[in-house]
Amino acid sequence: MKGKVVLITGGTSGIGRACAVVFGQAGARVVVTGRDEARLADTARELTRLGIDHLTLQADVGREEDCERAVAATITAFGRLDVLLNNAGISMRARFQDADVEVIRRLMQTNFFGTVYATKFALPHILAAKGSVVGISSIAGYRGLPGRTGYSASKFAMQGFLEALRTELLPQGVHVLVACPGFTASNIRQTALAADGSSQGESPRDEQKMMSSAEVAGHLLRAVQQRRRDLVLTSQGKLTVFLNKWLPGLTDRLVLRHFQKEENSPV
């Protein structure tokens, strides 16, 4: 990664911030975007402490003009762009019949259209570098999860978009990676949207038993270096993808039972 430039959306916490550290320590110059100014400043302090050459930008990937501005600032600062990590995302936790449609719209705007916008503006530079476009998806992009209809839909859409893009770009030497970390210790569940669009505020899962964001970032770095096509992490994630492909009816029941065991489960 020496001399490469990596743009990470939603890099102020969790997997995004961990990727900024891991890619930076591998020699990359790192650009991090995020909506929260205080967390962005905190991320900048951490990267400075580690001696990582970086740029932080307040931006919302759900706004097309913010994505255009972020890419332009990256090129102004560093003159190139080699890797785009589409990491920004939000989740939800509510039954579809109870959820406001605006909740679904917000998830699609950030998780799907955020990926589309950032990729659209970054692509000319990625093409010039024969670099990488990465989508941080989820097991929910392979298997719809109860209580997460909007999240699952947004990740299915992201994966379809990136699969089609990968095929289009085969002759041009651009690498496209779809990465599905599985359950990871991060703040995505705390900030998940409830049925009315408010923040859930706490995680219904034991975060201590999950793969850490730093571990995920390490796997992502190696996957980009090896120009892998897909990355599915955790044994639970791999098993879910396998069972859903070969025993979908059984998987329906197993997945429902699993999510019914969550604290205050909406299903």
N, C-alpha and C positions, 0 to 999 in steps of 0.2 A: 504493500500500500504506500510505500515511500513516494512522496510527491503527488499522490492522488488527492483529489478533492471530493469530499463526500457531503451531500446535503441530506439532512435527517429532519423530517417533519415530525412534529409532536415530540421533540427531544428534551423536554423539561423534566421528565420523570420516567420511572420504569424502564422498559426495554429501550426507548429512545435515548434516554440519558446514558444508559449502560453502553449502547452502541457508540455514542459520541466518545466515551472514554476508551473503549476497546479499539475502535478504528483509529482514534488519535494516537494511542500508544503503539499501534502498528505502523505509524509513520504518516498517516493521512492528515490533511488539513480539513477541518470539520466546520460545517455550517449547520447551526441548529435553529429551528423555528419553533415557536410555541405561542399560545395565547396569553398565558399568565406571566406578567412582567416580573413579578417577584421570583417565581421559579426559574425564569429565564436568567435572571441575574445570578441566582444561586448556581445554576449550571455553568455560567460563564466563570464564576469564581473557582469552581471545581476544576474546570479545564485549564484555567490559568495556573492553578496550584500544581497541576500535573505537567505543566510546560507544553501543552498541546496548542498548536496554532489553530485559532478558531475565530468564528464570527457568529454572533447570536442575533436573531431578528424576531421581533414580535410580529406574528402573522397568524391568520386563521386560514387553514387549507380549504375550508368551505367557501371562501371568497376567491373568485378567479383572479381578481386584481392583486390580492396578497401573494398568490403563488407566482404570478408574473414578476412581482417586485422582488420576491425572495431569490428567484433564479437570476434576475438581473444583478442583484447585489452580490451574489456569489461570483458571477463572472467579473464584475468590477473589482472585487477584492482579490480574487485568486487567478482569474484569467482562463479558467477551465472548469469543467464539471465531469467527473468520472463515474460517480455512483450516486443514484437517487434512492434513498430509503424512505418509502411511503409507509410511515409508522403511525402518524396521527390517527386516533380513532376513539370512539365512545361506544359504550354498550348500553344495554337496557335490561330490565328485569320486571316483566309484567305479562299477564296473559293478553293476547291480541284483542280479545273481546272487551277487555277493560282499558286498553291503552288508547290515548289520544292519537289520532293519525299524525299529528304534528311531531310526535316522538319518532315515528318511523321516518318521517321526512328529514328530521335533524340527523338521524343516523346515516341515511343515504347521502345527505349533503356532505358530511364530514368523511365517512369511511369510503364511499364510492366516488363521489364527484371530487373530493379532495385529492384522491389518487389520480383521477383523470386530469384535473387542472395542473397539478404539479408535474405530471409526466409530459403533458402537452408542451409546457414551456421549457422543460429540461431536455426534451428529446433531441433537438438539434445539436446540443453540446455533447450529449451521451453518444450520439451517432459519430461525431467528430473524434471522440476518444475511443470508440468501440468499447464503451463501458457497460455498466450494469444498471438495470431498473429492478428494484426489489419491492415487493408488496408484502407487508407484514399482515398476513391474513389470520386464520384461526381454524381450528377443527370445525367451527361453525360454518366454514366455507365449503366443507365436504359433507356435513351432516347437520340438518336443521335441528336447533336445540329449543325445547319448549321453554316458554317464558322469555325467549330471545328472538322472536320472529323478525324484527327489524334488523337486529345485529346479524342474524344468519343471512337474511336477504342481501344486506350490504356486502358481506364477505363472499357470498356466491357471485354477486355482480363483479366484485373486484377480481376474483379469480378468473371469471370468464373473459373480462377485459384484458387481463395480462396474458392469458393463454392465447387469445387472438393476436395480441400485439407481438408476443414471442414468435408466432408463426410468420407474421408479416415481416419481421426484422431478421429472420434467419439468413437471408442473402447478404445482410449488411453487417453481420458480425456483432450485433448487440446481444448481451446476455440479459435474460429476464428470469428472475427467481421469485417463486411464490413460497413464502415461508409460513408455516403454521406451528406456532410454539406450543400449543396445548395450554393447560392452566399454568400460569406463570405468576409469581409473586410480584404484583405491581398495584397501581392505584386504580386500574380500570374498573374494578368492581365497586370501589367506594364512590366513583363518579358516575356509575351507571344510572340511567334515567329510569325513574319510576313511571307508573301509568300516567301520571299527570304532567310528566316532563321535569319534575324536580329531581335533585340528586339523591341517590339512595343513601349515601352518607356512611355506610359501613359495609364490610364484605361479609357475605353469608358463608364463606369458606375459610378453612384453616390455611392462611397464607404461608405458615411455617413449613407446611408439608409439600409445597410446590417448588418447581424449578425456579431458581433465582433469575432475575433479569440479567445479571452478569454472565451466568451460564448460557442463557439464550444468546446474548450478544457475541460470545465466543463462537458458538455454533454458526451464527450468521456471518461472522468474519470469514470463517473457513469456507462456508458455502459460496460466498462471493469470490474468494480467492480461487476456488476450484471450479467456478462458473457452473454450479449445480442448477438443475432445472427446478427441483422441488425440495423442500425440507419440511419434514413432519417430526416434531419432537415429543418426547415423553412416551413411555410404554402405553399409557392409557390412550393417548392420542392416536398412536399407530394402530392399536387394537380396534379403536372405534372406526377408523377409516377402513380397515380390513373387513370388519364385520358388516359395516354398512354396504360394502360392495357385494359381498357374497351372501349375507343373511339379513337383508334389510328389514323384514318383518320382525325378526327377533330383536334387531337393534332398536326398532321403535319402542318395544316394551322395556328393554334394558335402559335406554336413555331416559324414558319417562320415569322409571323407578329411581334412577340415579338422581334426577333433579327434584323429585318429590321429597328426597331425604334432606334437602337443604333447609337450613333454619328459615322459618317463615316463608316457605316456598310458595310462589304464586300459582303453582300447578299441583 
